Amino acid sequence: MSSEDRSSIDEIMRELEREKAAHQQAKADAEQQRRLKDALEEAVRSRDAVLSAVVHDLRNPLHIISLAAGTLLSSVSDSSIRRSV
């Protein structure tokens, strides 16, 4: 085998090693992306659950306050006072 043939084989081997490393890196990157996507989806689900609970907890007291304020406003006969409230 000539040195030129050996050099060509060595270059091919180096190229195969580079391609193998690039493929392994792409697989690792894809796995990291999948883990990040899963974590993001879990964070969104957690946020939605918290917001749902907060909205539910705030809705009832605010509705009661709104009804009370409406009752108070309807009992005020002086229009200047009603406008300031």
LINBELVEN-V584442 format. One record per residue. N is the residue number from 1. RES is the residue in one letter. PSI is psi in whole degrees, 0 to 359 (none if undefined). D_LAST is the distance of its C-alpha to the last C-alpha in Angstrom with 1 decimal. Layout:
# LINBELVEN-V584442
[[N & RES & PSI & D_LAST] [N & RES & PSI & D_LAST]]
This chain:
# LINBELVEN-V584442
[[1 & M & 131 & 99.0] [2 & S & 162 & 98.6] [3 & S & 331 & 96.3] [4 & E & 318 & 94.4] [5 & D & 316 & 93.9] [6 & R & 321 & 92.8] [7 & S & 319 & 90.3] [8 & S & 319 & 88.9] [9 & I & 317 & 88.6] [10 & D & 319 & 86.8] [11 & E & 318 & 84.4] [12 & I & 318 & 83.7] [13 & M & 317 & 83.1] [14 & R & 319 & 80.7] [15 & E & 318 & 78.8] [16 & L & 320 & 78.6] [17 & E & 319 & 77.3] [18 & R & 317 & 74.6] [19 & E & 321 & 73.6] [20 & K & 316 & 73.6] [21 & A & 319 & 71.4] [22 & A & 321 & 69.0] [23 & H & 317 & 68.9] [24 & Q & 321 & 68.1] [25 & Q & 320 & 65.4] [26 & A & 320 & 63.9] [27 & K & 317 & 63.9] [28 & A & 319 & 62.3] [29 & D & 318 & 59.6] [30 & A & 319 & 59.0] [31 & E & 318 & 58.7] [32 & Q & 319 & 56.3] [33 & Q & 319 & 54.1] [34 & R & 317 & 54.2] [35 & R & 318 & 53.1] [36 & L & 319 & 50.3] [37 & K & 316 & 49.1] [38 & D & 318 & 49.3] [39 & A & 320 & 47.3] [40 & L & 317 & 44.6] [41 & E & 321 & 44.4] [42 & E & 320 & 44.1] [43 & A & 320 & 41.3] [44 & V & 318 & 39.4] [45 & R & 318 & 39.9] [46 & S & 316 & 38.7] [47 & R & 315 & 35.6] [48 & D & 321 & 34.8] [49 & A & 318 & 35.4] [50 & V & 314 & 33.1] [51 & L & 322 & 30.3] [52 & S & 316 & 30.8] [53 & A & 319 & 30.6] [54 & V & 315 & 27.4] [55 & V & 316 & 25.7] [56 & H & 316 & 26.9] [57 & D & 328 & 25.8] [58 & L & 332 & 22.3] [59 & R & 312 & 21.9] [60 & N & 309 & 22.1] [61 & P & 321 & 19.6] [62 & L & 324 & 17.0] [63 & H & 317 & 17.7] [64 & I & 318 & 17.3] [65 & I & 318 & 13.9] [66 & S & 316 & 12.8] [67 & L & 318 & 14.4] [68 & A & 317 & 13.0] [69 & A & 319 & 9.3] [70 & G & 319 & 10.6] [71 & T & 316 & 12.5] [72 & L & 316 & 9.9] [73 & L & 323 & 7.9] [74 & S & 338 & 11.4] [75 & S & 348 & 12.4] [76 & V & 124 & 10.0] [77 & S & 336 & 12.3] [78 & D & 118 & 11.1] [79 & S & 330 & 9.9] [80 & S & 326 & 8.9] [81 & I & 319 & 6.4] [82 & R & 320 & 5.2] [83 & R & 325 & 5.4] [84 & S & 338 & 3.8] [85 & V & none & 0.0]]
